[in-house]
Amino acid sequence: MKFLHYTDPHLSNVNPKKRADNYAETCLNKLEWVYETAEDENCDFIICSGDVFNEPTFYRYDLLHRFQYILSRHNILTFCNAGEHDLVGHSFENFEKSPLFYLCEKSKNFVFVKDSTNYNPWIVLTSKHKTIGIEGSFPDYSHIDKSKYNILICHDLVGEKKILGKGSRMLLTSEHKIPFDLVCCGDLHDGFEPHKTDNTWWVNPGSLLRRTSRDINRKPKVYVIDINKGSDPIIKTVYYPEASKGSDIFTKVVKKEEVSRSGVSDVVKALDAKKVEIKKFETLYDEYILVHPVDPRVMSIFNDLLNKTKET
């Protein structure tokens, strides 16, 4: 049994500020490629791990209809869950008002998995959404039937290691033992390499679209995953062949002020997270840069601050 996994297309009403191309057009082209790839690879179904839309108040029905047309031309089931961008207030109370609901209602082969569903007698799909009350932990899954192949569709900040600025919200794969054969993750746009902890495989190909300049060197991709109960999955990486160079789709000039707000903020958060004895800021900074790469422009800003502090 084979399926394709993609996540976080973020189909949007407006262009991200730093993208110079037509973001919506690029998004629809990639979605077309996703479904063509699934057919070319003879996939049985598709999983999307949330944030199908970038705004829960999506109003571009021309784009929505084009997405529906892509789905109608490819006779393959897609199972999805909800990201924080899909529902107003991250609440299921607003699900029937969301573009995600509209898409599922109009496209019978686009299926929303609120709790769990059976694809066939031996494959069960369960969802962990990014909604109020369940962020930052895994629910109790003791009811899972381990005789079946269990897949968790997870839209949450899951990864192998902590990331600057994410802090306590990160769920580390090494710290959680859950009774799933495979977890298809979303939300973390960088993605991570497929890996196994205990008896569970974790996969996240990263967001289908690059929304910020920090993604400038990342290559959009999907995973084609061949599964069989009792065996490790065979995971194939498929890169989007028409991806433009990041320098062509993002504005080329990054102001020093923007670097100071983003890069310096991340470093300060990391220093604060160390929870060590009070030391001089300069000592903490020196310790940090010994083990973490820091943008040279950010280092320049910090050095200027340190020198001014010494002068005063």
C-alpha positions as CSV (number, residue, x, y, z in Angstrom):
1,M,0.0,0.0,0.0
2,K,1.4,3.4,-1.0
3,F,0.5,7.0,-0.3
4,L,1.8,10.5,-0.8
5,H,2.4,12.9,2.1
6,Y,2.4,16.7,1.7
7,T,1.7,19.5,4.1
8,D,1.1,23.2,4.7
9,P,0.3,24.6,1.2
10,H,-1.2,27.7,2.8
11,L,-3.4,28.7,-0.2
12,S,-3.7,32.4,0.4
13,N,-5.9,35.4,-0.3
14,V,-2.8,37.6,-0.7
15,N,0.9,37.4,-1.6
16,P,3.4,37.1,1.3
17,K,5.2,40.4,1.5
18,K,8.7,39.1,0.6
19,R,7.6,36.9,-2.4
20,A,8.0,38.6,-5.7
21,D,6.1,36.0,-7.7
22,N,2.3,35.2,-7.9
23,Y,2.1,33.1,-4.7
24,A,-1.5,31.7,-5.4
25,E,-0.5,30.7,-8.9
26,T,2.6,29.0,-7.7
27,C,0.6,27.2,-5.0
28,L,-2.0,25.8,-7.4
29,N,0.8,24.7,-9.8
30,K,2.4,22.8,-7.0
31,L,-0.9,21.2,-5.9
32,E,-1.4,20.1,-9.5
33,W,2.1,18.5,-9.4
34,V,1.3,16.8,-6.1
35,Y,-1.7,15.0,-7.6
36,E,0.1,14.2,-10.8
37,T,2.9,12.7,-8.8
38,A,0.6,10.6,-6.7
39,E,-0.9,9.2,-9.9
40,D,2.5,8.6,-11.5
41,E,3.7,6.8,-8.4
42,N,0.5,4.7,-8.3
43,C,-0.4,5.9,-4.8
44,D,-3.6,4.6,-3.2
45,F,-4.3,7.8,-1.3
46,I,-2.8,11.1,-0.2
47,I,-2.3,12.7,3.3
48,C,-2.2,16.4,3.9
49,S,-1.2,17.4,7.5
50,G,-3.0,20.7,7.8
51,D,-2.9,24.4,7.0
52,V,-4.5,23.8,3.6
53,F,-5.4,27.5,3.7
54,N,-3.4,30.5,5.1
55,E,-6.5,32.4,6.3
56,P,-9.6,30.8,7.9
57,T,-11.6,33.6,6.3
58,F,-10.5,32.7,2.8
59,Y,-12.5,34.6,0.2
60,R,-10.8,33.9,-3.2
61,Y,-13.4,31.5,-4.6
62,D,-11.7,31.6,-8.0
63,L,-8.7,29.9,-6.4
64,L,-10.9,27.6,-4.4
65,H,-12.7,26.5,-7.6
66,R,-9.4,25.8,-9.3
67,F,-8.3,23.7,-6.3
68,Q,-11.6,21.8,-6.6
69,Y,-10.9,21.3,-10.3
70,I,-7.5,19.8,-9.6
71,L,-9.1,17.3,-7.1
72,S,-11.9,16.4,-9.6
73,R,-9.4,15.6,-12.3
74,H,-7.5,13.1,-10.1
75,N,-9.5,10.3,-8.8
76,I,-7.6,9.7,-5.6
77,L,-8.6,10.3,-1.9
78,T,-7.0,12.9,0.2
79,F,-7.2,12.7,4.0
80,C,-6.5,16.0,5.8
81,N,-6.7,17.5,9.3
82,A,-6.9,21.1,10.6
83,G,-4.0,23.5,11.2
84,E,-4.3,26.7,13.1
85,H,-4.7,28.7,9.8
86,D,-7.7,26.6,8.8
87,L,-10.2,27.4,11.6
88,V,-11.2,30.7,13.1
89,G,-10.0,30.8,16.7
90,H,-8.5,27.3,16.3
91,S,-12.0,26.0,17.2
92,F,-14.1,23.2,15.7
93,E,-17.2,25.3,16.5
94,N,-16.2,27.3,13.4
95,F,-15.5,24.3,11.2
96,E,-18.7,24.7,9.1
97,K,-17.8,28.3,8.4
98,S,-14.3,27.5,7.2
99,P,-13.0,27.1,3.6
100,L,-11.8,23.7,4.6
101,F,-15.4,22.6,5.2
102,Y,-16.4,24.1,1.9
103,L,-13.7,22.2,0.0
104,C,-14.6,18.9,1.7
105,E,-18.3,19.4,0.9
106,K,-17.7,20.2,-2.7
107,S,-14.9,17.7,-3.3
108,K,-16.0,14.2,-2.2
109,N,-12.4,12.9,-2.6
110,F,-11.1,15.4,-0.1
111,V,-11.9,14.0,3.3
112,F,-11.5,15.7,6.7
113,V,-10.5,13.4,9.5
114,K,-11.7,14.9,12.7
115,D,-11.1,11.9,14.9
116,S,-10.2,8.7,13.1
117,T,-11.3,6.8,10.0
118,N,-10.6,3.5,8.3
119,Y,-9.1,3.6,4.9
120,N,-9.5,-0.2,4.6
121,P,-9.8,-3.0,7.1
122,W,-6.1,-2.8,8.1
123,I,-5.2,0.9,7.8
124,V,-6.6,3.4,10.4
125,L,-6.0,7.2,10.1
126,T,-6.2,9.3,13.3
127,S,-5.9,13.1,13.5
128,K,-4.2,15.4,16.0
129,H,-5.2,18.9,15.0
130,K,-3.8,22.3,16.0
131,T,-6.8,23.4,18.0
132,I,-7.5,24.8,21.4
133,G,-6.5,22.6,24.3
134,I,-4.3,20.0,22.7
135,E,-1.2,21.9,21.7
136,G,2.1,20.9,23.3
137,S,1.2,17.3,24.3
138,F,-0.2,14.0,22.8
139,P,-3.6,12.8,24.0
140,D,-4.1,9.3,25.4
141,Y,-4.0,6.8,22.6
142,S,-4.3,3.6,24.6
143,H,-7.5,2.7,22.7
144,I,-5.6,2.2,19.4
145,D,-5.9,-1.3,17.9
146,K,-2.2,-2.3,17.5
147,S,-3.1,-5.2,15.2
148,K,-3.8,-2.6,12.4
149,Y,-1.5,-0.2,10.6
150,N,-2.0,3.1,12.5
151,I,-1.2,6.5,11.0
152,L,-1.4,9.7,12.9
153,I,-2.0,12.9,10.9
154,C,-0.4,15.5,13.2
155,H,-0.4,19.3,12.8
156,D,1.7,20.3,15.7
157,L,5.3,21.4,16.3
158,V,7.0,18.1,16.3
159,G,10.7,17.6,15.6
160,E,14.0,15.9,16.6
161,K,15.4,18.9,18.4
162,K,14.3,22.2,19.9
163,I,14.3,25.2,17.5
164,L,15.0,28.8,18.4
165,G,11.8,30.7,19.1
166,K,9.6,27.5,19.5
167,G,10.7,26.6,23.0
168,S,8.3,24.6,25.1
169,R,5.8,24.2,22.3
170,M,8.0,21.7,20.6
171,L,7.2,18.0,20.9
172,L,10.4,16.0,20.6
173,T,10.1,12.7,18.9
174,S,12.6,11.1,21.3
175,E,10.4,12.0,24.3
176,H,7.1,10.6,23.2
177,K,6.1,6.9,22.9
178,I,2.8,6.6,21.1
179,P,1.2,3.5,19.6
180,F,1.4,4.5,15.9
181,D,3.3,2.9,13.1
182,L,3.7,6.2,11.4
183,V,3.2,9.9,12.2
184,C,2.7,12.3,9.2
185,C,3.6,15.7,10.7
186,G,3.0,19.3,9.5
187,D,3.2,22.8,11.0
188,L,7.0,22.8,11.2
189,H,7.8,24.3,7.8
190,D,11.4,23.3,7.8
191,G,10.4,19.6,8.1
192,F,12.9,17.0,9.3
193,E,14.5,13.8,8.1
194,P,12.3,10.7,8.4
195,H,13.4,8.7,11.5
196,K,12.2,6.0,13.9
197,T,11.9,6.1,17.7
198,D,10.8,2.9,19.4
199,N,8.3,1.4,17.0
200,T,7.1,4.7,15.5
201,W,8.3,6.4,12.3
202,W,8.1,10.2,12.0
203,V,7.9,12.1,8.7
204,N,7.5,15.7,7.7
205,P,8.6,16.9,4.2
206,G,8.2,20.5,5.1
207,S,5.7,23.1,3.8
208,L,4.8,22.8,0.2
209,L,5.2,26.5,-0.2
210,R,8.0,28.8,1.0
211,R,6.5,31.8,2.7
212,T,9.4,33.6,4.3
213,S,13.0,34.4,3.3
214,R,14.3,32.0,5.9
215,D,13.2,29.3,3.4
216,I,15.2,30.7,0.6
217,N,17.5,27.7,0.2
218,R,14.9,25.0,1.0
219,K,13.7,22.8,-1.8
220,P,9.9,22.0,-1.7
221,K,9.2,18.2,-1.7
222,V,6.8,15.5,-0.9
223,Y,7.2,11.9,0.4
224,V,5.9,8.8,-1.3
225,I,5.6,6.2,1.4
226,D,5.1,2.4,0.9
227,I,3.7,0.8,4.0
228,N,3.2,-2.8,5.2
229,K,2.4,-3.9,8.8
230,G,5.4,-5.4,10.5
231,S,7.9,-3.7,8.2
232,D,9.6,-0.3,8.1
233,P,8.1,2.0,5.5
234,I,9.9,2.6,2.3
235,I,10.1,6.4,2.0
236,K,10.9,8.1,-1.3
237,T,11.6,11.9,-1.5
238,V,10.2,13.6,-4.6
239,Y,11.3,17.3,-5.1
240,Y,9.2,19.8,-7.0
241,P,11.1,19.9,-10.3
242,E,9.9,23.5,-11.3
243,A,11.0,25.1,-8.1
244,S,12.6,28.5,-8.7
245,K,15.8,29.7,-7.0
246,G,15.0,31.3,-3.7
247,S,16.8,34.5,-4.8
248,D,14.4,34.8,-7.7
249,I,11.1,34.5,-5.7
250,F,12.1,36.4,-2.6
251,T,12.9,40.1,-2.6
252,K,16.7,40.4,-2.7
253,V,17.3,43.2,-0.2
254,V,17.0,42.3,3.5
255,K,17.3,45.5,5.6
256,K,19.6,45.4,8.6
257,E,16.8,46.5,10.8
258,E,14.8,43.4,9.8
259,V,17.8,41.2,10.6
260,S,18.1,42.8,14.0
261,R,14.5,42.2,14.8
262,S,14.4,38.5,13.7
263,G,18.0,37.2,14.2
264,V,18.8,39.1,17.4
265,S,15.4,38.1,18.9
266,D,16.1,34.4,18.3
267,V,19.5,34.7,20.0
268,V,18.1,36.5,23.0
269,K,15.4,33.9,23.4
270,A,18.0,31.1,23.3
271,L,20.2,32.8,25.9
272,D,17.2,33.3,28.2
273,A,16.2,29.6,27.7
274,K,19.6,28.4,29.2
275,K,18.3,28.9,32.7
276,V,21.8,29.2,34.1
277,E,23.2,31.2,36.9
278,I,23.3,35.0,36.3
279,K,26.3,35.9,34.3
280,K,27.5,38.8,32.3
281,F,25.6,39.1,29.0
282,E,28.9,39.1,27.2
283,T,29.9,35.7,28.7
284,L,26.6,34.1,27.8
285,Y,26.9,35.4,24.3
286,D,30.4,34.1,23.9
287,E,29.3,30.6,25.1
288,Y,26.4,30.7,22.7
289,I,28.3,31.4,19.5
290,L,30.8,28.7,20.2
291,V,28.2,26.0,19.5
292,H,25.5,27.8,17.4
293,P,25.9,29.3,14.0
294,V,24.9,33.0,14.0
295,D,24.3,35.2,10.9
296,P,27.4,37.5,10.6
297,R,25.1,40.5,10.3
298,V,23.5,39.6,13.7
299,M,27.0,39.1,15.2
300,S,27.9,42.6,14.0
301,I,24.8,44.1,15.7
302,F,25.6,42.3,19.0
303,N,29.3,43.4,18.9
304,D,28.2,47.0,18.4
305,L,25.9,46.7,21.4
306,L,28.6,45.1,23.5
307,N,31.1,47.9,22.6
308,K,28.6,50.6,23.5
309,T,28.0,48.9,26.8
310,K,31.7,48.8,27.6
311,E,32.1,52.5,26.7
312,T,29.3,53.5,29.1
